Amino acid sequence: MKQHSVFNTMMISLVQAGEEGGLLDDSLDRVAGLLEKQAALVGKIKSAMFYPTFVIFFAIAVVVVFIAFILPKFKQVFEGMKIELPGLTQMMFQFGEYCQNNWKLIVGVTFAVVAVLLWLMRSPVTKPFMDRLKLKLPVIKTLVFKSAMARSSQTLASLVSAGVPILRGLEMAEEVAGNDVIRAGFADLQASAKSGLNLGDAAKNAGVFPPLVCQMMRIGEETGHLDEMLERVAAWYDQELDEQIKAMTSLMEPVMIVIVGGIVALIAMSIFGPITAVMSNF
């Protein structure tokens, strides 16, 4: 498995532990279950982002069609009528004219901004800063933190249950955390465990893990059921993430409707306002 890049270190460690302990079938079952849970977690986040992404692209498409095809025709009509246009209509025409004359610049700047953001999130130099920023942004910080904790706790629980040494398990949990802040927390946890400190106190000293996680680690280590306690932590964060995604989806629907409705209302007021004013003079 190590000779093929398709298998990650977590899968290799589980299979190796199962092979050495004579429980290869159980280890493969753990690998399958862990991959299924991680795929379900990613699917929840993607489904939460689908609706707002679709609405945003739809709103952009409406604005583009309006500026490219509808606005020029209304401008010609109003110029032929020789009427005084309201300030909102004049601003709309100026905006449309600017977009038509500089659409290449606008598209280029948009792609450049997206490319720079992607580079900042992936570059080893700037990724730590971007990961810290993610944990400070409203709404996003809870999604990032809960998904990372659910993923890393589930991985560590599966590794400990399979008989993988705790230090090796912490190393794997660090790799799958997906956020440099949480990854640093697991690195501190691993260093403290090497020095002989129990996991509960080590997690508390790391300053990243909530009191719930610290207490569950302490109880699991004292009772010899660390894997079960970590499974409970992962299940709790998974449930919390699911509830938050449902709440966000329910809240986003009216918010997006208001945003799109506001765009349509602004367009209608800028176009039909002068028409109504002309009709009222007759």
VEXTORKE-359315 format. One record per residue (C-alpha): x, y, z; chain; residue in three letters. Coordinates in steps of 0.05 Angstrom, whole numbers, plus 32768, in hexadecimal, padded with zeros to 4 digits. Example, Ala and Ser with C-alpha at 12.3 -4.5 7.8 and 13.67 -1.06 7.14 Angstrom:
<tordos>
TORDO:80F6:7FA6:809C:A:Ala
TORDO:8111:7FEB:808F:A:Ser
</tordos>
This chain:
<tordos>
TORDO:8000:8000:8000:A:Met
TORDO:803A:802F:800E:A:Lys
TORDO:8051:8026:7FC6:A:Gln
TORDO:8011:8044:7FAB:A:His
TORDO:7FFE:808D:7FB7:A:Ser
TORDO:7FB4:807E:7FB6:A:Val
TORDO:7FB9:8065:7FFE:A:Phe
TORDO:7FC3:809A:8034:A:Asn
TORDO:7FEB:8091:8074:A:Thr
TORDO:7FAC:8087:809D:A:Met
TORDO:7F95:804C:8073:A:Met
TORDO:7FDA:802E:8074:A:Ile
TORDO:7FDF:8034:80C0:A:Ser
TORDO:7F9C:8013:80CB:A:Leu
TORDO:7FAB:7FD9:809C:A:Val
TORDO:7FF0:7FD0:80BA:A:Gln
TORDO:7FD4:7FCD:8101:A:Ala
TORDO:7F9F:7F9B:80EB:A:Gly
TORDO:7FD1:7F70:80C7:A:Glu
TORDO:8000:7F6E:8103:A:Glu
TORDO:7FC7:7F5F:8133:A:Gly
TORDO:7FA5:7F2A:8108:A:Gly
TORDO:7F67:7F56:80FF:A:Leu
TORDO:7F6F:7F6D:80B7:A:Leu
TORDO:7F24:7F66:80A8:A:Asp
TORDO:7F12:7F93:80E2:A:Asp
TORDO:7F46:7FC6:80CD:A:Ser
TORDO:7F2D:7FC8:8085:A:Leu
TORDO:7EE7:7FD1:80A0:A:Asp
TORDO:7EFF:800B:80C9:A:Arg
TORDO:7F21:8029:808C:A:Val
TORDO:7EE1:8024:8064:A:Ala
TORDO:7EB7:8041:809C:A:Gly
TORDO:7EE7:807A:80A7:A:Leu
TORDO:7EE9:808C:805D:A:Leu
TORDO:7E9D:808A:805A:A:Glu
TORDO:7E97:80B9:8095:A:Lys
TORDO:7ECA:80E9:8079:A:Gln
TORDO:7EA7:80E8:8035:A:Ala
TORDO:7E64:80F6:8058:A:Ala
TORDO:7E83:8130:807E:A:Leu
TORDO:7E9E:814F:803E:A:Val
TORDO:7E5A:8144:801D:A:Gly
TORDO:7E36:8169:8054:A:Lys
TORDO:7E63:81A6:804C:A:Ile
TORDO:7E5C:81A5:8000:A:Lys
TORDO:7E11:81A0:8004:A:Ser
TORDO:7E0F:81DB:8034:A:Ala
TORDO:7E36:8206:8003:A:Met
TORDO:7E10:81F0:7FC4:A:Phe
TORDO:7DD2:821B:7FCE:A:Tyr
TORDO:7DF4:825E:7FDD:A:Pro
TORDO:7E26:8252:7FA5:A:Thr
TORDO:7DEE:8244:7F73:A:Phe
TORDO:7DC7:8282:7F88:A:Val
TORDO:7E06:82AE:7F83:A:Ile
TORDO:7E16:8295:7F3D:A:Phe
TORDO:7DCD:829E:7F29:A:Phe
TORDO:7DCE:82E6:7F42:A:Ala
TORDO:7E0E:82F4:7F1C:A:Ile
TORDO:7DF0:82D6:7EDD:A:Ala
TORDO:7DB3:8302:7EE4:A:Val
TORDO:7DDE:8341:7EEB:A:Val
TORDO:7E09:832D:7EAF:A:Val
TORDO:7DCD:8321:7E82:A:Val
TORDO:7DAE:8362:7E99:A:Phe
TORDO:7DED:838B:7E8B:A:Ile
TORDO:7DFF:8369:7E4A:A:Ala
TORDO:7DBA:8365:7E28:A:Phe
TORDO:7D83:838C:7E4C:A:Ile
TORDO:7DA4:83CB:7E66:A:Leu
TORDO:7DBF:83E4:7E22:A:Pro
TORDO:7D79:83E0:7E03:A:Lys
TORDO:7D59:8407:7E3C:A:Phe
TORDO:7D91:843B:7E36:A:Lys
TORDO:7D82:8446:7DED:A:Gln
TORDO:7D37:844E:7DFC:A:Val
TORDO:7D43:8481:7E34:A:Phe
TORDO:7D74:84A8:7E09:A:Glu
TORDO:7D3F:84AC:7DD2:A:Gly
TORDO:7D0B:84C4:7E03:A:Met
TORDO:7D3A:84FB:7E1C:A:Lys
TORDO:7D22:84FA:7E63:A:Ile
TORDO:7D47:8509:7EA3:A:Glu
TORDO:7D5C:84C8:7EC3:A:Leu
TORDO:7D5C:84BC:7F0E:A:Pro
TORDO:7DA0:84B5:7F31:A:Gly
TORDO:7D96:8469:7F3B:A:Leu
TORDO:7D89:845F:7EF1:A:Thr
TORDO:7DC6:8489:7EDE:A:Gln
TORDO:7DF1:8461:7F0E:A:Met
TORDO:7DD7:8420:7EF0:A:Met
TORDO:7DE7:8437:7EA9:A:Phe
TORDO:7E2C:844E:7EBE:A:Gln
TORDO:7E39:840B:7EE1:A:Phe
TORDO:7E21:83E5:7EA4:A:Gly
TORDO:7E4C:840E:7E75:A:Glu
TORDO:7E89:8404:7EA1:A:Tyr
TORDO:7E7E:83B9:7EA3:A:Cys
TORDO:7E75:83B6:7E57:A:Gln
TORDO:7EB5:83DD:7E4A:A:Asn
TORDO:7EDF:83B9:7E7F:A:Asn
TORDO:7EC2:8373:7E81:A:Trp
TORDO:7F06:8354:7E72:A:Lys
TORDO:7F25:8378:7EAD:A:Leu
TORDO:7EEC:8364:7EDB:A:Ile
TORDO:7EF0:831A:7EC7:A:Val
TORDO:7F3C:831C:7ECD:A:Gly
TORDO:7F3B:833B:7F12:A:Val
TORDO:7F06:8309:7F29:A:Thr
TORDO:7F2F:82CD:7F12:A:Phe
TORDO:7F6E:82EC:7F2F:A:Ala
TORDO:7F4D:82F6:7F74:A:Val
TORDO:7F34:82AE:7F74:A:Val
TORDO:7F78:8294:7F5E:A:Ala
TORDO:7F9B:82BC:7F95:A:Val
TORDO:7F6B:82A3:7FCA:A:Leu
TORDO:7F75:825B:7FB5:A:Leu
TORDO:7FC1:8265:7FB5:A:Trp
TORDO:7FBE:8285:7FFA:A:Leu
TORDO:7F96:824A:8016:A:Met
TORDO:7FC6:8216:7FF8:A:Arg
TORDO:800A:8237:7FFD:A:Ser
TORDO:8034:821C:8038:A:Pro
TORDO:8048:8263:8048:A:Val
TORDO:8003:8282:804D:A:Thr
TORDO:7FD8:8246:805E:A:Lys
TORDO:7FE2:824C:80AA:A:Pro
TORDO:7FCA:8294:80A8:A:Phe
TORDO:7F8D:8282:807D:A:Met
TORDO:7F7C:8248:80AB:A:Asp
TORDO:7F7E:8276:80E7:A:Arg
TORDO:7F52:82A7:80C1:A:Leu
TORDO:7F1F:8270:80B3:A:Lys
TORDO:7F18:8265:80FE:A:Leu
TORDO:7F08:82AE:8109:A:Lys
TORDO:7ED4:82BA:80D3:A:Leu
TORDO:7E8B:82B6:80EA:A:Pro
TORDO:7E65:8276:80D7:A:Val
TORDO:7EA1:825A:80B1:A:Ile
TORDO:7ECB:8251:80F0:A:Lys
TORDO:7E99:8220:8110:A:Thr
TORDO:7E93:81F8:80CF:A:Leu
TORDO:7EDE:81F3:80C8:A:Val
TORDO:7EEB:81E2:8111:A:Phe
TORDO:7EB3:81AE:8119:A:Lys
TORDO:7EC3:818B:80D7:A:Ser
TORDO:7F0D:8188:80E9:A:Ala
TORDO:7EFF:816E:812F:A:Met
TORDO:7ECE:813A:8116:A:Ala
TORDO:7EFF:8121:80E1:A:Arg
TORDO:7F3D:811F:810E:A:Ser
TORDO:7F18:8100:8149:A:Ser
TORDO:7EF9:80CA:811E:A:Gln
TORDO:7F3D:80BA:8100:A:Thr
TORDO:7F5F:80B7:8144:A:Leu
TORDO:7F27:808B:8160:A:Ala
TORDO:7F2D:8059:8126:A:Ser
TORDO:7F79:8056:812C:A:Leu
TORDO:7F78:804C:8178:A:Val
TORDO:7F41:8017:8171:A:Ser
TORDO:7F6B:7FF2:813E:A:Ala
TORDO:7FA6:7FEF:816D:A:Gly
TORDO:7FD1:8026:814D:A:Val
TORDO:7FFF:8047:8180:A:Pro
TORDO:7FE2:8087:819B:A:Ile
TORDO:801D:80B2:8183:A:Leu
TORDO:8014:8097:813D:A:Arg
TORDO:7FC9:80A3:8142:A:Gly
TORDO:7FD4:80EB:8157:A:Leu
TORDO:8002:80F4:811C:A:Glu
TORDO:7FCC:80DB:80ED:A:Met
TORDO:7F97:8107:810E:A:Ala
TORDO:7FC6:8142:8104:A:Glu
TORDO:7FCB:8132:80B9:A:Glu
TORDO:7F80:812D:80AD:A:Val
TORDO:7F6D:816B:80D7:A:Ala
TORDO:7F6D:8197:8099:A:Gly
TORDO:7F7B:81D7:80BF:A:Asn
TORDO:7FBF:81EE:80D6:A:Asp
TORDO:7FA6:8208:8119:A:Val
TORDO:7F86:81C6:812B:A:Ile
TORDO:7FC1:81A1:810D:A:Arg
TORDO:7FEF:81C8:813B:A:Ala
TORDO:7FC3:81B4:8176:A:Gly
TORDO:7FCB:816B:8165:A:Phe
TORDO:8016:8176:815D:A:Ala
TORDO:8019:8194:81A4:A:Asp
TORDO:7FEE:815A:81BD:A:Leu
TORDO:801F:8129:819E:A:Gln
TORDO:805B:814C:81BD:A:Ala
TORDO:803B:814D:8202:A:Ser
TORDO:8028:8104:81FD:A:Ala
TORDO:8071:80F3:81ED:A:Lys
TORDO:8086:8116:822D:A:Ser
TORDO:8057:80EB:8256:A:Gly
TORDO:801D:811C:8261:A:Leu
TORDO:7FD7:80FE:825D:A:Asn
TORDO:7FAE:8110:8221:A:Leu
TORDO:7F79:8137:8246:A:Gly
TORDO:7FAA:8168:8265:A:Asp
TORDO:7FD3:816A:8225:A:Ala
TORDO:7F94:817D:81FD:A:Ala
TORDO:7F84:81B3:8230:A:Lys
TORDO:7FCA:81D0:822C:A:Asn
TORDO:7FC7:81D1:81DF:A:Ala
TORDO:7F92:8207:81E3:A:Gly
TORDO:7F6E:81EF:81A5:A:Val
TORDO:7F40:81B9:81BE:A:Phe
TORDO:7EFE:81CA:81E2:A:Pro
TORDO:7EF4:81B3:822A:A:Pro
TORDO:7EC6:817B:8211:A:Leu
TORDO:7EFD:815C:81E8:A:Val
TORDO:7F30:8162:8220:A:Cys
TORDO:7F01:8141:8253:A:Gln
TORDO:7EEE:8109:8223:A:Met
TORDO:7F38:80FB:8215:A:Met
TORDO:7F47:80FA:8260:A:Arg
TORDO:7F0D:80CB:826F:A:Ile
TORDO:7F1E:809D:8235:A:Gly
TORDO:7F67:8098:8249:A:Glu
TORDO:7F56:808B:8292:A:Glu
TORDO:7F22:8055:8283:A:Thr
TORDO:7F47:8035:8249:A:Gly
TORDO:7F10:8047:8217:A:His
TORDO:7F31:8080:81F2:A:Leu
TORDO:7F17:8068:81AF:A:Asp
TORDO:7ECF:8068:81C8:A:Glu
TORDO:7ED5:80AE:81E5:A:Met
TORDO:7EF3:80C8:81A4:A:Leu
TORDO:7EBB:80A6:817D:A:Glu
TORDO:7E8A:80CC:81A9:A:Arg
TORDO:7EAF:810D:819C:A:Val
TORDO:7EAE:8101:8151:A:Ala
TORDO:7E64:80EF:8152:A:Ala
TORDO:7E53:812D:817B:A:Trp
TORDO:7E79:815C:814C:A:Tyr
TORDO:7E5A:8139:8110:A:Asp
TORDO:7E14:8144:812C:A:Gln
TORDO:7E24:818C:813D:A:Glu
TORDO:7E3E:8198:80F7:A:Leu
TORDO:7E00:8179:80D9:A:Asp
TORDO:7DD2:81A4:8103:A:Glu
TORDO:7DFA:81E3:80F2:A:Gln
TORDO:7DF8:81D4:80A7:A:Ile
TORDO:7DAC:81CA:80AB:A:Lys
TORDO:7DA4:820C:80D0:A:Ala
TORDO:7DD1:8230:809F:A:Met
TORDO:7DAB:8214:8063:A:Thr
TORDO:7D69:822A:8081:A:Ser
TORDO:7D84:826F:808F:A:Leu
TORDO:7DA6:8277:804C:A:Met
TORDO:7D67:826C:8023:A:Glu
TORDO:7D43:82AB:803A:A:Pro
TORDO:7D84:82D3:803B:A:Val
TORDO:7D94:82C0:7FF3:A:Met
TORDO:7D4C:82CE:7FDD:A:Ile
TORDO:7D51:8314:7FFC:A:Val
TORDO:7D94:8321:7FD9:A:Ile
TORDO:7D7B:830B:7F94:A:Val
TORDO:7D39:8330:7FA0:A:Gly
TORDO:7D61:836F:7FB1:A:Gly
TORDO:7D89:836A:7F71:A:Ile
TORDO:7D49:8361:7F48:A:Val
TORDO:7D27:839B:7F6D:A:Ala
TORDO:7D63:83C9:7F61:A:Leu
TORDO:7D61:83B9:7F17:A:Ile
TORDO:7D16:83C3:7F13:A:Ala
TORDO:7D19:8406:7F37:A:Met
TORDO:7D51:8420:7F0B:A:Ser
TORDO:7D2D:840C:7ECA:A:Ile
TORDO:7CE3:8413:7ED8:A:Phe
TORDO:7CEA:8452:7F02:A:Gly
TORDO:7CF5:8480:7EC6:A:Pro
TORDO:7CBF:845B:7E9E:A:Ile
TORDO:7C8C:8466:7ED6:A:Thr
TORDO:7CA0:84B0:7EDB:A:Ala
TORDO:7C96:84BA:7E90:A:Val
TORDO:7C52:8497:7E90:A:Met
TORDO:7C3A:84C1:7ECB:A:Ser
TORDO:7C47:8501:7EA3:A:Asn
TORDO:7C15:84EE:7E6D:A:Phe
</tordos>
